[in-house]
Amino acid sequence: MDTARFNARLSLEQKALFERASILGGYRSLTDFIFKTAQMKAEEIIKENEKIIASERDSQLFYDVVTKGKAPSRNLKNAYKAYQEFQKTIK
């Protein structure tokens, strides 16, 4: 695994808060706490953003199909007829 160095300056209040949280959370060190919680938050943000992007893309695809879609194929029409016949048998 490749590694990179990351430097940050914290206020004394931030450092005390983070140290307390790392101890209460059972983390091995302050560094471990900061990197693990930052990674979890980063993954959460990325996942949420990807959902929004996918949702927007899905909305556009749906709109395009509804407004610019082609007529149903013969296979799709036959499948729909078969489905309707099946529905009659289970009622």
HELIX and SHEET records of a PDB file:
HELIX    1   1 LEU A   12  LEU A   24  1                                  13    
HELIX    2   2 LEU A   30  LYS A   68  1                                  39    
HELIX    3   3 ARG A   74  ILE A   90  1                                  17    
END                                                                             
